[in-house]
Amino acid sequence: MSTDIPWNLIAPLIVIQLILAVVGLISLYKAASTRGPKWLWVIIILCGNLLGSVAYFVIGRKDAS
């Protein structure tokens, strides 16, 4: 019985997740203000996997204008 992990499917998701998290945290650090406290967005980005980072970019960022 072999339980091989399909790394060719999982590896791209891991890379995308890491890139989104890093870019999200950098954007959050540079942001003057956000919708909600910054500490909460850090937790959401780090613990929310892909959806946490996407939620920050869609909901958490305030318009620059």
C-alpha positions, 0 to 999 in steps of 0.5 A, a space after each residue: 500500500 503506497 500513499 504517495 503525495 501528488 507533489 506536482 499538484 500541491 507544490 504550486 499551491 504552496 508556492 502561491 500561498 507563500 507569495 500571497 502571504 508575503 505580499 499581503 503582509 508587506 502591503 499591510 505593513 505599508 498601509 496607512 489604514 485598513 478596514 479593521 485593526 492591522 493585528 487582526 489582518 495579520 492573523 487572517 493572512 497567516 492563518 487563513 491560507 489562500 483565502 486570508 490573503 485574498 480577503 485582505 486584498 479584496 476587503 481589508 485594503 482601503 482605497 488610496 484615493 
